[in-house]
Amino acid sequence: GAVVSQHPSRVICKSGTSVKIECRSLDFQATTMFWYRQFPKQSLMLMATSNEGSKATYEQGVEKDKFLINHASLTLSTLTVTSAHPEDSSFYICSAKRQNTGELFFGEGSRLTVL
Amino acid sequence: AQKVTQAQTEISVVEKEDVTLDCVYETRDTTYYLFWYKQPPSGELVFLIRRNSFDEQNEISGRYSWNFQKSTSSFNFTITASQVVDSAVYFCALSDYTGNQFYFGTGTSLTVIP
């Protein structure tokens, strides 16, 4: 079946640094990818929708300068948390929408801890 | 507005008991999809089922079964003869027909006690 891979699965960084998380669709092309954030014991909240070759669409309340999203190819989207602070610590999950069928597949998630 | 409600925050059952997880949704769309996902402690989302709004047939897959009732806007999930490995958070979700708008419920944390 289709697989979406996120890397890294866990990252610990110091406050003030930037962290990049990759989301790759391994065996299909994804015109649209989505980024979610999940706080402990809470649901997934959509942060942004990224379409290949165009700017991401951010949900209300999500700082686009803080969470940079790039969808440079049909198989890769990246989320960069810039100047990370402890409150950015969270579980980030991406999903990719398969180009022809529209099926949605989720990555394994990336746990960010900012010290 | 689209909304998914999972009223049960936490459920504990003893192994081998049956358990039903409730999901109620709201949407003005006539075409939509409903999903259930399992999120074990490791964090990844495991896809369980997708059902489109025109298919009200109940589905059974092993110990899992789903009851879709459009009249009550519910899509409940039953685990029969629960096992410890079923312990996880379960999310119900709703999407529009494009799949671009995806709404998750708040999740139900299931603990199966041996």
HADDOCK unambig.tbl for C-alpha pairs under 7 A between the chains (distance, minus, plus):
assign (segid A and resid 42 and name CA) (segid B and resid 106 and name CA) 6.22 0.50 0.50
assign (segid A and resid 43 and name CA) (segid B and resid 104 and name CA) 6.65 0.50 0.50
assign (segid A and resid 43 and name CA) (segid B and resid 105 and name CA) 6.60 0.50 0.50
assign (segid A and resid 43 and name CA) (segid B and resid 106 and name CA) 4.70 0.50 0.50
assign (segid A and resid 43 and name CA) (segid B and resid 107 and name CA) 6.27 0.50 0.50
assign (segid A and resid 44 and name CA) (segid B and resid 104 and name CA) 6.46 0.50 0.50
assign (segid A and resid 102 and name CA) (segid B and resid 99 and name CA) 6.82 0.50 0.50
assign (segid A and resid 106 and name CA) (segid B and resid 45 and name CA) 6.51 0.50 0.50
assign (segid A and resid 107 and name CA) (segid B and resid 44 and name CA) 6.95 0.50 0.50
assign (segid A and resid 108 and name CA) (segid B and resid 43 and name CA) 6.88 0.50 0.50
assign (segid A and resid 108 and name CA) (segid B and resid 44 and name CA) 4.27 0.50 0.50
assign (segid A and resid 108 and name CA) (segid B and resid 45 and name CA) 6.63 0.50 0.50
assign (segid A and resid 109 and name CA) (segid B and resid 43 and name CA) 6.59 0.50 0.50
assign (segid A and resid 109 and name CA) (segid B and resid 44 and name CA) 5.81 0.50 0.50
